């Protein structure tokens, strides 16, 4: 199974107090030239799961846990977002 991690040339910060009622957000950019990207709501939750590292299934499970839903609810969306993040050079995979 493919493992994912934040790419080595990426800087990011987040607002992730999931209990505050505010939508979580991650501000992500490739160094040195960006462009910056804002990942809000569910996309931020996926980003935080990627930051924890692990296989694609680990990211799905962690995202579901953070969002408080079943893995089946998020699996397709997480898989699609992982592919987009990898294509943008923001995450790397070993697969």
DRENPA-3360 file (N, C-alpha, C; in nm, 2 decimals, always signed):
BEGIN
1 = XXXXXXXX = +0.08/-0.12/+0.00/+0.00/+0.00/+0.00/+0.09/+0.12/+0.00 ~ +0.04/+0.23/-0.07/+0.12/+0.35/-0.09/+0.12/+0.43/+0.04 ~ +0.24/+0.48/+0.08/+0.25/+0.57/+0.20/+0.27/+0.71/+0.15 ~ +0.21/+0.81/+0.23/+0.21/+0.95/+0.20/+0.28/+1.03/+0.31 ~ +0.34/+1.14/+0.27/+0.40/+1.23/+0.37/+0.40/+1.37/+0.30 ~ +0.41/+1.47/+0.38/+0.43/+1.61/+0.33/+0.56/+1.62/+0.26 ~ +0.57/+1.67/+0.14/+0.69/+1.69/+0.06/+0.79/+1.77/+0.14 ~ +0.92/+1.74/+0.12/+1.03/+1.80/+0.19/+1.04/+1.95/+0.17;
9 = XXXXXXXX = +1.00/+2.00/+0.05/+1.01/+2.14/+0.02/+0.88/+2.22/+0.05 ~ +0.80/+2.17/+0.14/+0.67/+2.23/+0.17/+0.67/+2.29/+0.31 ~ +0.62/+2.42/+0.32/+0.61/+2.48/+0.45/+0.45/+2.50/+0.47 ~ +0.41/+2.48/+0.59/+0.27/+2.50/+0.62/+0.24/+2.53/+0.76 ~ +0.13/+2.60/+0.79/+0.08/+2.63/+0.92/-0.07/+2.60/+0.91 ~ -0.13/+2.58/+1.03/-0.27/+2.55/+1.03/-0.34/+2.61/+1.15 ~ -0.47/+2.63/+1.13/-0.56/+2.66/+1.23/-0.65/+2.54/+1.24 ~ -0.64/+2.46/+1.35/-0.70/+2.33/+1.35/-0.77/+2.29/+1.48;
17 = XXXXXXXX = -0.82/+2.39/+1.55/-0.90/+2.36/+1.67/-1.03/+2.31/+1.62 ~ -1.04/+2.18/+1.60/-1.16/+2.12/+1.55/-1.29/+2.14/+1.64 ~ -1.26/+2.17/+1.77/-1.38/+2.19/+1.86/-1.42/+2.33/+1.88 ~ -1.35/+2.43/+1.81/-1.38/+2.57/+1.83/-1.51/+2.62/+1.76 ~ -1.55/+2.54/+1.66/-1.66/+2.58/+1.58/-1.61/+2.65/+1.45 ~ -1.49/+2.70/+1.45/-1.43/+2.76/+1.33/-1.39/+2.65/+1.24 ~ -1.40/+2.68/+1.11/-1.35/+2.58/+1.01/-1.20/+2.57/+1.01 ~ -1.15/+2.44/+1.02/-1.00/+2.43/+1.02/-0.95/+2.47/+0.88;
25 = XXXXXXXX = -0.82/+2.52/+0.88/-0.76/+2.57/+0.76/-0.61/+2.54/+0.77 ~ -0.55/+2.50/+0.66/-0.40/+2.48/+0.65/-0.36/+2.57/+0.53 ~ -0.25/+2.64/+0.56/-0.19/+2.73/+0.46/-0.06/+2.66/+0.42 ~ -0.05/+2.63/+0.29/+0.05/+2.54/+0.24/+0.12/+2.60/+0.12 ~ +0.25/+2.59/+0.11/+0.32/+2.63/-0.01/+0.45/+2.56/-0.03 ~ +0.49/+2.54/-0.15/+0.62/+2.49/-0.19/+0.72/+2.60/-0.18 ~ +0.83/+2.57/-0.12/+0.94/+2.67/-0.11/+1.04/+2.65/-0.23 ~ +1.09/+2.76/-0.28/+1.08/+2.89/-0.24/+0.98/+2.98/-0.31;
33 = XXXXXXXX = +0.91/+2.92/-0.41/+0.83/+3.00/-0.50/+0.68/+2.98/-0.50 ~ +0.63/+2.90/-0.41/+0.48/+2.88/-0.40/+0.42/+2.81/-0.52 ~ +0.30/+2.84/-0.55/+0.22/+2.94/-0.50/+0.15/+2.89/-0.37 ~ +0.11/+2.98/-0.28/+0.04/+2.93/-0.16/-0.10/+2.88/-0.19 ~ -0.14/+2.79/-0.11/-0.27/+2.72/-0.12/-0.34/+2.72/+0.02 ~ -0.47/+2.74/+0.02/-0.54/+2.73/+0.15/-0.63/+2.60/+0.14 ~ -0.61/+2.51/+0.23/-0.69/+2.39/+0.24/-0.79/+2.41/+0.36 ~ -0.92/+2.42/+0.33/-1.01/+2.45/+0.44/-1.11/+2.33/+0.46;
41 = XXXXXXXX = -1.16/+2.33/+0.58/-1.26/+2.23/+0.62/-1.21/+2.09/+0.60 ~ -1.28/+2.01/+0.52/-1.24/+1.87/+0.50/-1.10/+1.85/+0.44 ~ -1.07/+1.94/+0.35/-0.93/+1.93/+0.29/-0.82/+1.95/+0.39 ~ -0.85/+2.04/+0.49/-0.75/+2.06/+0.60/-0.74/+1.94/+0.68 ~ -0.86/+1.87/+0.71/-0.86/+1.75/+0.79/-0.77/+1.64/+0.72 ~ -0.78/+1.63/+0.59/-0.70/+1.54/+0.51/-0.55/+1.58/+0.53 ~ -0.52/+1.71/+0.51/-0.39/+1.75/+0.52/-0.33/+1.71/+0.66 ~ -0.40/+1.73/+0.76/-0.35/+1.70/+0.90/-0.32/+1.55/+0.91;
49 = XXXXXXXX = -0.41/+1.47/+0.85/-0.39/+1.33/+0.85/-0.26/+1.29/+0.77 ~ -0.24/+1.36/+0.66/-0.11/+1.33/+0.58/+0.01/+1.37/+0.66 ~ +0.00/+1.48/+0.73/+0.11/+1.53/+0.82/+0.15/+1.43/+0.92 ~ +0.05/+1.35/+0.97/+0.08/+1.24/+1.06/+0.15/+1.12/+0.99 ~ +0.15/+1.12/+0.86/+0.22/+1.02/+0.78/+0.14/+0.88/+0.78 ~ +0.19/+0.80/+0.69/+0.13/+0.66/+0.69/+0.08/+0.63/+0.55 ~ +0.01/+0.51/+0.54/-0.04/+0.46/+0.41/-0.17/+0.54/+0.38 ~ -0.21/+0.52/+0.26/-0.34/+0.58/+0.21/-0.45/+0.54/+0.31;
57 = XXXXXXXX = -0.45/+0.42/+0.35/-0.56/+0.37/+0.44/-0.54/+0.44/+0.58 ~ -0.42/+0.46/+0.62/-0.40/+0.54/+0.75/-0.46/+0.68/+0.74 ~ -0.43/+0.74/+0.62/-0.48/+0.88/+0.60/-0.64/+0.88/+0.60 ~ -0.70/+0.78/+0.53/-0.84/+0.76/+0.53/-0.90/+0.75/+0.67 ~ -0.84/+0.66/+0.75/-0.88/+0.63/+0.89/-0.87/+0.75/+0.97 ~ -0.75/+0.82/+0.97/-0.73/+0.94/+1.05/-0.82/+1.05/+1.01 ~ -0.85/+1.07/+0.88/-0.94/+1.17/+0.84/-1.08/+1.14/+0.89 ~ -1.12/+1.02/+0.88/-1.26/+0.98/+0.93/-1.26/+1.01/+1.08;
65 = XXXXXXXX = -1.16/+0.97/+1.16/-1.16/+1.00/+1.30/-1.17/+1.15/+1.33 ~ -1.09/+1.23/+1.26/-1.09/+1.37/+1.29/-1.22/+1.43/+1.25 ~ -1.29/+1.38/+1.15/-1.41/+1.43/+1.10/-1.53/+1.37/+1.18 ~ -1.51/+1.26/+1.25/-1.61/+1.20/+1.32/-1.71/+1.13/+1.24 ~ -1.66/+1.07/+1.13/-1.75/+0.99/+1.04/-1.69/+0.85/+1.01 ~ -1.76/+0.77/+0.94/-1.71/+0.64/+0.90/-1.62/+0.65/+0.78 ~ -1.52/+0.56/+0.78/-1.42/+0.56/+0.67/-1.48/+0.56/+0.53 ~ -1.59/+0.48/+0.52/-1.66/+0.47/+0.38/-1.71/+0.61/+0.33;
73 = XXXXXXXX = -1.74/+0.69/+0.43/-1.79/+0.83/+0.39/-1.68/+0.91/+0.33 ~ -1.56/+0.90/+0.37/-1.45/+0.99/+0.32/-1.36/+0.92/+0.22 ~ -1.36/+0.79/+0.21/-1.25/+0.72/+0.13/-1.23/+0.78/-0.01 ~ -1.34/+0.79/-0.09/-1.32/+0.84/-0.23/-1.27/+0.98/-0.24 ~ -1.32/+1.07/-0.15/-1.28/+1.20/-0.15/-1.13/+1.22/-0.10 ~ -1.09/+1.14/+0.00/-0.95/+1.14/+0.04/-0.86/+1.09/-0.07 ~ -0.90/+0.98/-0.13/-0.81/+0.93/-0.24/-0.80/+1.03/-0.35 ~ -0.91/+1.10/-0.39/-0.90/+1.20/-0.49/-0.81/+1.32/-0.45;
81 = XXXXXXXX = -0.83/+1.36/-0.33/-0.75/+1.48/-0.28/-0.60/+1.44/-0.27 ~ -0.57/+1.32/-0.22/-0.43/+1.28/-0.22/-0.37/+1.28/-0.36 ~ -0.44/+1.24/-0.46/-0.38/+1.25/-0.60/-0.36/+1.39/-0.64 ~ -0.45/+1.48/-0.60/-0.44/+1.62/-0.64/-0.32/+1.69/-0.56 ~ -0.31/+1.66/-0.44/-0.19/+1.71/-0.36/-0.06/+1.66/-0.41 ~ -0.06/+1.53/-0.45/+0.07/+1.48/-0.50/+0.10/+1.54/-0.64 ~ +0.00/+1.56/-0.72/+0.02/+1.62/-0.85/+0.07/+1.77/-0.84 ~ +0.03/+1.83/-0.73/+0.07/+1.97/-0.70/+0.21/+1.97/-0.64;
89 = XXXXXXX = +0.27/+1.86/-0.60/+0.40/+1.85/-0.54/+0.40/+1.88/-0.39 ~ +0.28/+1.88/-0.33/+0.27/+1.91/-0.19/+0.29/+1.79/-0.10 ~ +0.25/+1.67/-0.15/+0.28/+1.55/-0.08/+0.36/+1.46/-0.17 ~ +0.43/+1.36/-0.10/+0.50/+1.26/-0.18/+0.45/+1.13/-0.14 ~ +0.47/+1.03/-0.23/+0.43/+0.90/-0.20/+0.54/+0.80/-0.24 ~ +0.53/+0.68/-0.19/+0.63/+0.58/-0.23/+0.58/+0.49/-0.33 ~ +0.46/+0.52/-0.39/+0.40/+0.43/-0.48/+0.37/+0.48/-0.61;
% end
